[in-house]
Every structure is written in C-alpha cells, then in structure tokens.
Amino acid sequence: MSKAITDIAKNASVVSESSAEAMQIALEGKKVAEETIQVVNSVNVAVSDLIGVADTLSERAMEIGSVVALIKDIADQINLLALNAAIEAARAGEHGRGFAVVADEVRKLAERTIRATVEITEKIQAVQADSEQTAKSIEEASYGVVEVTDYIKRVDKALNHIVEVVQKVKDQISNIANAVKEYSIVSEEVAKNIEESSSIAGDMESMVEEVLKEISLLSQVAEELKEAAAGFKTLG
C-alpha cells in the first residue's frame, strides 16, 4: 500500500510539472497571439490610410483632368479664332500679312497646347486606372487582414480556454497530491498502530501461553493432591 501511495504521489508530481509546462507554452502562445493582433491592427490602420491616399489621388487626378479639359476647350477656341484671324488676314492682303504671321503662331501654340492636353489626359487616365487598381488591391488586402485578425482572435480565445483548462487540471492535481500526502500520513499512523497492536497481541499470546502452562501445572498438582487424598482414605 505504501509503495502504491508513493507511486501515485510521484505520478501526480510529474503530471503537475507537465501541466505547468503546458500552461507556460499556452501563455507564451497567448502572448504571441496578442502581439500579432497588435501588429495586424497596425497593418489594418496602415491599409486604411493607403486606401484613403489612393482615393485622394484618384480625386486629385479627376480634378486635374477637369482643368486639362478646360485648357483643351480654351485651346480649341483659340485655334478656331486663329484660323478665322488667318482667313481675315488673307483677305486683307498685304496689310494683313503681319497679322497673319501672328495668327499662325497663335494657331501653332494652340495646336501644341491641344496635343499636350491630350497627352496629359492620357497620363491622368493611366494614373486614375492605376489608382483604382491600387485601391482595389489594397481593399482586397484589407479583407485578408480582417480575416487574419479574426483567425488570430479565435486562436487567442482558444489559448485562453486552454490556459483555463490547464489551470483547473493543475489545481485538481494539486488537490490530489495534497490528499495523497494526507492519506500517506494517515496510512503511516495506521500502520504504526497496527504494528503496535500486533506487538500487544504478541505479548498477550505469550501471557496466555504462560497462563496455560500455570493452569497445566495446577492441574497436575491438583491431580497429585487428589491421589494423595485417596491414599489417606485407604489408610483410614
């Protein structure tokens, strides 16, 4: 019995140590999960900022596009006016030659302006397309960040549950160890009492044997006395 109790106490101690190690691992995992949540939250904030920047860039590109469109309209009007001026200068003959040169230069400038506005418009459209694609990619990435955040939160919740369960197991094992310890003490006292009782029983057995011996001797003496008394009666 003593060996069995010792084995139980030893096993309880081993399991308690294993539970402590498991709790330590769970706590470390919980800490990592919490730190990861903080990092992911920071990334989520950064992603939101990037979405805002992309939206702002797209809006600015649209505003610039509006201005460029206005410039193109003005250049078209200037070009038309320059053509009309050149026609009028040609009608004026020799007197309108100088004005025709100026009108031609104005027309060329208007044409270059129109070509420039077309190029700017194309580039703005490319920027808008890139901005929209970037915003879309960032938005998709934000969905991934949200999913990762939810997953890590579930992991953190599971680790919290593991910590609670391990703590309960550890407490139960501690209670078992204490109960085994108390039972061991009681068992030792019981064993000691049994040993003392066995010793007393042995002493009593010896005393009974001595008494039986004395009774046997007394029986012999009584028999001898009986025989002696019978002899006296015969003599009489």
C-alpha positions in Angstrom: 0.0 0.0 0.0 2.8 2.4 0.9 4.5 1.8 -2.5 1.2 2.4 -4.3 0.7 5.7 -2.5 4.3 6.7 -3.2 3.8 5.9 -6.9 0.5 7.9 -7.0 2.2 10.9 -5.4 5.1 10.6 -7.8 2.8 10.4 -10.8 0.8 13.4 -9.6 4.0 15.4 -9.2 5.1 14.5 -12.8 1.6 15.4 -14.2 1.7 18.7 -12.2 5.0 19.6 -13.8 3.8 18.7 -17.2 0.7 20.8 -16.6 2.9 23.7 -15.6 4.9 23.4 -18.8 1.7 23.2 -20.9 0.4 26.3 -19.2 3.7 28.1 -19.8 3.6 27.2 -23.5 -0.1 28.2 -23.7 0.7 31.6 -22.1 3.6 32.2 -24.5 1.3 31.3 -27.4 -1.3 33.7 -26.0 1.3 36.5 -25.7 2.4 35.9 -29.3 -1.2 35.9 -30.5 -1.8 39.2 -28.6 1.3 40.8 -30.1 0.3 39.5 -33.6 -3.2 41.1 -33.1 -1.5 44.4 -32.3 0.7 44.2 -35.4 -2.2 43.2 -37.6 -4.3 46.1 -36.2 -1.4 48.4 -37.1 -1.3 46.9 -40.6 -5.1 47.4 -40.9 -4.7 51.1 -39.9 -1.9 51.5 -42.5 -4.1 49.8 -45.1 -7.0 52.1 -44.3 -4.6 55.1 -44.7 -3.4 53.7 -48.1 -7.0 53.3 -49.3 -7.6 57.0 -48.2 -4.4 58.1 -50.1 -5.4 56.1 -53.2 -8.9 57.7 -53.1 -7.4 61.1 -52.6 -5.0 60.6 -55.5 -7.9 59.5 -57.8 -9.9 62.6 -56.8 -6.9 64.9 -57.5 -6.4 63.2 -60.8 -10.0 63.8 -61.7 -9.7 67.5 -60.7 -6.5 67.8 -62.8 -8.4 66.1 -65.7 -11.2 68.7 -65.4 -8.6 71.5 -65.5 -6.9 69.9 -68.5 -10.2 69.5 -70.3 -10.9 73.2 -69.7 -7.5 74.1 -71.1 -8.2 72.0 -74.1 -11.5 73.7 -74.7 -9.8 77.1 -74.5 -7.0 75.9 -76.8 -9.7 74.7 -79.3 -11.3 78.1 -79.2 -8.0 79.8 -79.6 -7.2 77.6 -82.5 -10.5 78.4 -84.1 -10.0 82.1 -83.6 -6.5 81.9 -85.0 -7.9 80.2 -88.2 -10.5 82.8 -88.5 -7.9 85.5 -88.0 -5.7 84.0 -90.7 -8.6 83.9 -93.1 -9.3 87.6 -92.4 -5.6 88.5 -92.7 -5.5 86.8 -96.1 -8.5 88.8 -97.2 -6.7 92.0 -96.1 -3.9 91.2 -98.5 -0.6 93.0 -98.0 -1.9 94.9 -95.0 -2.9 91.8 -93.1 0.3 89.8 -93.7 1.9 90.7 -90.3 -1.3 89.8 -88.5 -1.4 86.5 -90.4 2.0 85.6 -89.1 0.9 86.3 -85.5 -2.3 84.3 -86.1 -0.4 81.4 -87.5 1.9 81.3 -84.4 -1.1 81.5 -82.1 -2.6 78.6 -84.0 0.5 76.6 -83.7 0.7 77.3 -80.0 -3.0 76.3 -79.6 -2.3 73.0 -81.5 0.7 72.3 -79.3 -1.4 73.0 -76.2 -4.1 70.7 -77.5 -1.6 67.9 -78.1 -0.1 68.5 -74.6 -3.5 68.4 -73.0 -4.3 65.1 -74.9 -1.0 63.6 -73.5 -1.8 64.9 -70.0 -5.3 63.5 -70.2 -3.9 60.1 -71.3 -1.4 60.1 -68.4 -4.1 61.2 -65.9 -6.4 58.4 -67.1 -3.5 56.0 -66.6 -2.9 57.4 -63.1 -6.6 57.1 -62.4 -6.6 53.5 -63.6 -3.6 52.7 -61.5 -5.1 54.4 -58.5 -8.3 52.4 -58.9 -6.4 49.2 -59.3 -4.2 50.1 -56.3 -7.3 50.9 -54.2 -8.9 47.6 -55.3 -5.8 45.7 -54.3 -5.5 47.5 -51.0 -9.2 46.8 -50.3 -8.7 43.1 -51.1 -5.6 43.1 -48.8 -7.7 44.8 -46.1 -10.2 41.9 -46.3 -7.3 39.5 -45.8 -6.1 41.5 -42.8 -9.6 41.3 -41.3 -9.7 37.5 -41.9 -6.3 37.1 -40.3 -7.3 39.3 -37.4 -10.5 37.2 -36.8 -8.4 34.0 -37.1 -5.8 35.2 -34.6 -8.6 36.3 -32.2 -10.1 32.8 -32.4 -6.6 31.4 -31.7 -6.2 33.8 -28.7 -9.7 32.7 -27.4 -8.7 29.0 -27.8 -5.5 29.6 -25.9 -7.4 31.4 -23.2 -9.6 28.3 -22.9 -6.6 26.1 -22.8 -5.0 28.1 -20.1 -8.2 27.9 -18.0 -8.5 24.1 -18.5 -4.8 23.6 -17.7 -5.1 25.7 -14.6 -8.1 23.6 -13.5 -6.2 20.4 -14.2 -3.3 21.7 -12.3 -5.5 22.7 -9.3 -7.1 19.3 -9.3 -3.7 17.5 -9.5 -2.5 19.7 -6.6 -5.6 18.7 -4.6 -5.0 15.0 -5.4 -1.3 15.4 -4.4 -2.3 17.0 -1.1 -5.0 14.3 -0.5 -2.4 11.6 -1.2 0.0 13.3 1.1 -2.5 13.4 3.9 -3.6 9.8 3.2 0.1 8.8 3.3 0.4 10.4 6.7 -2.8 8.7 7.9 -1.6 5.4 6.5 1.7 5.6 8.3 -0.1 6.3 11.5 -2.5 3.4 10.8 0.5 1.1 10.0 2.2 2.2 13.2 -1.0 1.5 15.2 -1.3 -1.9 13.5 2.3 -2.7 14.4 1.8 -1.6 18.0 -1.4 -3.7 18.1 0.5 -6.7 16.6 3.1 -6.3 19.3 0.4 -6.1 22.0 -1.3 -9.2 20.6 2.1 -11.0 20.6 2.6 -10.1 24.3 -0.9 -11.2 25.1 -0.4 -14.5 23.3 2.8 -15.1 25.4 0.9 -14.2 28.5 -1.9 -16.7 27.6 0.7 -19.4 27.0 2.2 -18.7 30.4 -1.2 -18.8 32.0 -2.0 -22.1 30.2 1.3 -23.5 31.5 0.4 -22.4 35.0 -3.1 -24.0 34.7 -1.4 -27.2 33.4 0.9 -27.2 36.4 -2.0 -26.5 38.8 -3.9 -29.4 37.2 -1.0 -31.7 37.8 -0.8 -30.5 41.4 -4.5 -30.9 41.8 -4.2 -34.5 40.4 -1.4 -35.3 42.8 -3.3 -33.9 45.7 -6.3 -35.9 44.6 -4.2 -39.1 44.5 -2.7 -38.2 47.9 -6.1 -37.7 49.4 -7.3 -41.0 48.0 -4.3 -42.7 49.7 -5.2 -41.2 53.0 -8.7 -42.5 52.8 -7.4 -46.1 52.1 -5.2 -46.0 55.2 -8.1 -45.0 57.4 
